[in-house]
Amino acid sequence: MTRPIRFAALGLDHRHIYGMAANLMAEGAVFAAWWTDGTPETLPGFRERFPDVPFRDRDAIVSDPDIDLIVISAVPADRADLAVASMRAGKDVMTDKPGCTTLDQLDMLRAAQAGTGRIWSIDFSERFEVPAMTRAADLVTAGAIGRVVQTTGLGPHRLNAATRPDWFFERARYGGILTDIASHQIDQFLVLTGSTDATIHCAHAANYANRDRPGLQDFGEIVLQSGSGPNAAHGYIRVDWYTPDALPTWGDGRLTILGTEGYIELRKYVDVGGAPGTDHLILVNGDTCRKIDASGAGLPYFARLLADVRDRTQTAMPQAHAFKTMELAITAQMMAEGTR
């Protein structure tokens, strides 16, 4: 394929569609069309950002042979069906997280991907749209902190309840807090520890501060481990909807990566009481103890995904990793709710 990759969006229900589309376009992809169900709250912002992209019928998009890649940011519970239909029509897929909300959906996605050979990739924005994560992963690969033995991932979010759609408060529609938000931190744990599988030791989900919205889970945590003995790697994850209004951004996302020869701390979106801006990285090892501005480290996922579409490779995300991350997130959610 020598022409630019052409992509279309199915579902605009989450604001993540803005970054997904813009980052693909920045790498030369052509935004060919979009469809969404109804009039989600994101629609005015989408039209402002992408005024020249036409609306088309969903089936016409899926059947169009000139569209190579489908981008999905629909209601989480609807994403798997859209992805399966797209793969069966010969399209590759990049979906917002969570890529699915149940193990049955995951089985359906695995079968469709195996049967079609198409790509099913998840844009984990807390890794793929954060330059500090690019720099941290490079440092880990280079051995800057030795072997990674533990990650602590914190994913606080601002609720903004008054502006949220109804589905946001319906457990069956958004999938639960661990399936949804904590999939980010599971993805990071697997990548940074070099793991292809893990065991969920403990999982918890609850609603502590929003009892008037019983379908919402506003707090969750996971303890997980990969490997055993001297090769074990450990992880702790905490996610919540408690970000206070005074914080100048939607959440103080942090990640600490502990290695045998040092550690890295990321303050992804804000450094409270410190330097302005985003993408703050602290590196401490035998030679270095300093704070690094990682905002220029780049976002290679999107260029790699487009190359994978052209070359039928897996440089952006191994297919097995996408499936395993969602399997672990859903398993943790079921464990927290006592259904597994």
ABEGO torsion letter per residue (X at the ends): XABBBBBBBBEAABAAAAAAAAAAAAAGBBBABBBBBEBBAAAAAAAAABAABBBBBAAAAAABAABABBBBABBAAAAAAAAAAAAAAGBBBBBBOBABABAAAAAAAAAAAAAAGBBBBBBBAAAAABAAAAAAAAAAAAGAAEBBABBBBBBBBBAGAAABBAAAABAAAAGEAAABAAAAAAAAAAAAAGBABBBBABBBBBBAABAABAABBABBBBBBBBEBEAABBBBBBBBBAABBAABABABBBBBBBBBAAEBBBBBAABBBGBBBEBGBBBBBBAABBBBBBAAAAEBAAAAAAAAAAAAGBBAABBAAAAAAAAAAAAAAAAAAAGAX
